[in-house]
Amino acid sequence: MAKKGSVLICDDEEIMRDVLETIISSAGYKVDLAKRGEEALEAYGQKSYDVVLMDVSMPGIGGLTALEELIKLDPEAVVLMVTAYATFDTAISAWEKGATGIIRKPFQNEQILALINRGIKKRRNEEERQTLRQAMTRSVKRDAIIGRSDKMENVFRLVERVAPARSTVLITGESGTGKELVAKAIHEASPRADEKFVAVNCSNIPSELLESELFGHTKGAFTGAVAVKKGLFEVADGGSIFLDEIGDLRPEIQVRLLRVIQEREFTALGDTTPTKVDVRIIAATNVDLKEAVRNGTFREDLYYRLSVVPIELPALRERNEDVLPLTQHFIRKYNEENGRTISENLSPEVLSLLENYYFPGNVRELENIIERAVVIAPTDEITVECLRPEVRNPEILGVMMKESEGKSGDIDLSRGVNFYDEVRKFETDLIRRALDQTGGHQSRAARLLGLNATTLNSKIKTYNIPARN
């Protein structure tokens, strides 16, 4: 019979070891035996097991201590404690030390096998999650996705489920939340991992050139087309293409993209013969595409084709439990880049300021803050003085936001309002104030607002905010 998993039995009673071995091995599991907790730890140190059955009462270090040490060896270990004295206190102690379950003697054979089967499924699921995280880390290298909050765990689970499929994915979230990192993770964890991942920022390429960039052109297709150019869809054939800022696509390009999704083919500019491609499309946006559909600036059929699997990334201010691990990650990264040895242990004052900061620029802003702190720190510790002024004194950014929020408090809601119009007014006012404060310098205004400079520039164009003279 094929072995379905591995089980380590640890019990000081020979007859109990024999009984358990007979039951479990007969069901198709590979079984190893240990007489004492010390032997079990030594065996687990040699190789990991899917499930460990550990007797509570044994000579030597005892079952509960062995459980505690085993969990230190492998925090994801699946350990079922076996006892003839399953008191409430024993059960609570075992749970607190990391046990997956409690089995009370005498037991039914079916009960043992059901618990082992459930434990192996738990172990397999965790191994799959670890594999996914490793794939994510490989794909994004130093910029690995960091997150232990419930909201990021939900993102990890979605990525895990969608990665093996071919379906299009729409990643939404504010600027700086890591949409491209998630797109890379999906690609790296998919069957296409060995093929190309091509990233395109639709807002960075002039609209008149984007069509040629995506689909290519023939020689002489237009003035300046002196040679055949292969489009990015053809470059990504067999792999994945990431279309960032998808909401900025012109209507005619939206039509062509819809055809690629539906027919899996495109025609280069100046050509008449379609080219077949097998490309997985992952799109991202920080704008509300549903509102764009309502406004008539984005095709409804394309929206539904893109958002087969939507993944929404939370803003950093919505998951402040991730601030510390992210900060430590960026300290390690910029220590390495700058030859520094800045401590990852933050003072309570520094950690409190970071965890309570609004982070309008999300993870990208945090990275910028930590890079600066690592570079300018006079000692091997990040102090409050190393943080940017708006982090030390949140009212610098807060004054502008509160003034705008104060205006929103004057809005008469009794007759109803257009929510999106009010949001646009808020953003326009905030951008104007930032530009006023920086003398019209867009890069400085973007830093003040915690935005990417290209995102700010895009919003300035969208809201038709005149340049300062």
Secondary structure by P-SEA (a helix, b strand, c coil): ccccbbbbbbcccaaaaaaaaaaaaaabbbbbbbccaaaaaaaaaaccccbbbbbcccccccaaaaaaaaaaacccbbbbbbcccccaaaaaaaaaacccccccccccaaaaaaaaaaaaaaaaaaaaaaaaaaaaaaaacccccccccaaaaaaaaaaaaaccccbbbbbbbcccccaaaaaaaaaaacccccbbbbbbccccccccccccccccccccccccccbbbbccccccccbbbbbcccccccaaaaaaaaaaaaccccccccccbbbbbbbbbbbbbcccaaaaaaaccccaaaaaaaacbbbbbbcccccccaaaaaaaaaaaaaaaaccccccccccaaaaaaaaaccccccaaaaaaaaaaaaaacccccccccccccccccccaaaaaaaaaaaaaaaccccccccaaaaaaaaaaaaaaaaaaaacccaaaaaaaacccaaaaaaaaaaacccccc
